[in-house]
Amino acid sequence: MLTTPDLRTVRSTDGTTIAYHTTGAGPDLLVVPGALSDAADFTALTEALAASFTVHTIQRRGRRGSGPQGPGYGIEAECADLAAVRAATGARYVFGHSFGGLVTLEAARRDPGITRLAVYEPGVAVDGLIPTDWIPRARRFLDQGRPFDAFATFAIATGPSAARRNPRWLMATILRLAFRGEKRAKVFELLEPALREHAEIGRLDDSYPNYRQVSAEVLLMTGGRSDLAHVGPSTARLGEVLPSSRVVTFPKLDHFGPHHKGEAEVAEAVTAFLLG
């Protein structure tokens, strides 16, 4: 049965309010959403995890309930936000998806108090395989009041092969049909933050050797139906540099498995890893 999470807030080091949603009982676990998503998108996953953990789902900066990204935004701010929530909750376990997985890895290399972390297809760029040359073009569309063109540009540049094959006008039409009402409004709110987040991904390209500093045990998860170009190479490089890691692949899931059709399967693997 679904429960209503408690909404709590902390202040990050720069004074920004960071909200997080708490549910369940057991060891404390932080959940870090990725780009173009927020805490609400992970409701089903957190409910599945709440059977074994007290789950704190972070509403990352730039999202409703938390403060803006701010002029000095970067991975350091994201890590400080996670550290503030960890200090408030005492959590030693962390789960991160996509860009949230990148944040999680960056936080763990700075904070040995994180003892186990699970990441699903983290946004770790290697060899330029997560492109960023599309960002100025998407930003111009936003400045012109053309969010669907910005969204289409984003989807074609960073999405699966089916999206990458589409011309922008067709991708924009598909997105108009697929995203309506509140779903559309939320994505439009998250487009500008997503551009800044992907700029950080690009800035950190090929910095993966830094993850030799991660002392935590790491579970690297991938979807067998994910055809994002960076996933295979980044998983391999992470496996080489992380001091303690293992890889699990879910044959039937794609990049969005943790909040689209794969919640129960991902939660089962995360629970077994964290409590094993």
N, C-alpha and C positions, 0 to 999 in steps of 0.2 A: 504494500500500500504506500502511495506517495505521501511524504510528509512535507511540511512547510519549513524550509531551512531558516535558521536565525540569521538576520542580517547584522553584521558587526563592522566596525571601521577602525582603522589605525591611521597614524600619521607617518608618512615616509620621512626620510632624512631632509628632504627639501620642503617639507610642510604639506605636501600633497596628500589629500585624503584618499585612502585605498579601502574599498569595501570588500568584504568577503562573506560568503554564505556558508553556514555551518550546519551539518546534519549528521546523524548516526552516533555510534558509541564504539569505543575501542581506541587503539593507538591513533595518534593524530597524523593526518595525511593532507598535504596541500595538493590542489589540482590547479594547473596553470593553462588556461585556454590559449589558442593560437590567434592568428590574424583573422579578421572578419568574423570573429566569434566572441561570445562572452560567457559569463557563468551560466546563464539560462540554457545555452546550447548543450551543456554537460549535465543537465538534470538527471537524465536516465542513467548515465554512468555513475554519478555520485550516489544515486539511490542504490545502485547495485553494490557499490563499494561500502555504503553506510551499514551494511550488515556486519562488517568486520572492522570498520574504522570510524573515527570521528573525522569527517571529511570537511575541509575548509576550501571552498572553491573561490579563487581570487578573481575579483572583477578588476582586470588590469586597467591602468590609467588610460584615459581616453574613452572610457565607457561609462554608461549611465550609473550614477551612484558613486563613482570615483572621480578624482580630479582630472584635469586635462594633462596631456603629455608634457606640455610646457616647453619653453624655448630651449632649454638645455637637454632635451630628450635624447636618450641613448640607452645602450644596454646597461650602463651603470645605474641609471634610474630604475630600470626594471628589476635589477638585482637588489637594489635597496628596498624596493617595494616588497619583494618576496621576503627579504630579511626581516622587515617590520612585521609582516604577518607571522613569520616563523617565531619571532620573539614573543608575540602575543599568544601564540598557541602552543609553543614548545614542540611543534612537529619536527620529526627527524626524517620523515618519508615525504617524497615529492613525486608527482606525476605531471608530465608536460606533453602537450600535443603540438606538433608543427613549430611555429615560432615560439610557443610556450615551452617546447622541448629545448630550444636553443637557450631561452632564458634560464631554464632549469639547470642545464649543463654549465652555463656561465656562473650561476649562483653557487653551484656545488664546488667549482674549482676555487672559489673564494671562501667557502664556509665548510670546514670539516665537520661541523655539527650535523650536516645532512649525511646520513649514513647509508641510505638506500634511495635510489631514484629510478623511475621507469619513464622512458621517453618513447613516444610513438612518432616515427618519421620526423625527427627534429629538423628544424630549418637550418641545418649546418651546410654551408656552401663550400664546395670544393671545385677547383678548376673552372670557376665561373658558371657552374651548371644551374645556379639559381640566378637568372638574369635580372639586371636592374636598369638596363638602358631604356626601358619603357616608362619609368617613373616620371620623368619630365613631361612626357606626352599625356599621361593620365592626369597629372596635376593641371595641365593646361585645360583639359576637358572639364575638370572640377571648377576651375576659375571661370570658365565660360558657362557654367550652369548646365553641363551636359553629363550628369552622373552615370547614365547608362553607357555612354561611350567610354567613360573612365573605367567603369566596372568591366566592360568588354575587353578593354586594353589589358587590364589586370588579369582577367581569366585566360586570355589567349597567351599571354607571356608566361604565366606561372601554373596553368592548369594541366590536366591530362591531355593526351594526344588528340582526343576527340575535340577538345576545345581549341587546341593549337592549330587545327586545320581550317577553322572557320575564319572568313573575313569579318572585320569588325562590325559591319552593319548587320550581318546574320547573327553574330554572337549577341549583339545588343538586343535584337528581336527575341531571341531565345530567353534572355535574362528578363525581359519585360514580362514574358508569359510565366516564367518560373517564380519570379519574386513579386509578390503583391502585398498590399496592406502593411501590417506591422513588420513583416519579414523584410519587405523592401525598405521601409523607413530605417530599420536597424542597420542594414547593409550600407545604406547611404551615409549614415552617421559614422560608420567604421571605415569608410574608404580612405579618408585623409589619414587617420592613424595607421592604416595598413601600409600606406606609401612610406611613411617614416620608419615603420618596422622593417619593411623590405630594404630600405636604404641601409639599415643597420646590418641586415643579413649580408648585403654586398660589401660593406666595410669590413666585415669579419671573415670574408672569403679566404679560405686556406689558412685560417688561424687554428684549425683543429688540433695541431700539436699541443696547444695550451691545455688540452683536456688530460694530458698526462698528470696534471696537478689534482685531478679529481680523486679523492680518497674513498668515495662512496662506491658500493657495489651498484652496477648499472644494468638494467634490463633494456635492451634495444629492441623495439617492436616495429615490424613493417607489415604492410598489407600485400598479399600475393597478387592482388588485382590493381595495385598502384603502379602506374607507369610514369611517374614523375622522374625526370632524368637524374636528379641528384640523389635519389634514395639509395640505390645500390652502391655507388661510389662513397657516399658519406658514411653509410653503415659500415662498409669495409674499413675505411680510414679510422673511424671511431673504435672499431674492434681492435685495431692495431695499437692505438695509443692509450686507451683507457686501461688502467691497471687491473680492473676487475669488471668484466662484462660478459653478458651472454645475449644471444639473439634469438628472438621468437618471431616467426612469420605466420600470419593468419591467411591461409590460402584464399578465402572467400571475401576478404575485406579490401577496401581501397584506402586512399589517404584519409578519408573522413570516417573511418570505422569507429573511432571512439565516441562520436556523437551522431552516427547514422548507421543503424542496423547491426553494429558490432559491439554495443555497450556491454552486454552480458559476457561475451567471450573475452573482451579486453579486461573487464573487471575480474574475471576468474583468474586470468594469467597474472595480473598485477597483484592480486591478493596472495596467490601461491608464492610469488617471488618475495613480496615484502614480509610475509609471515613464515616463509620456509626456513 
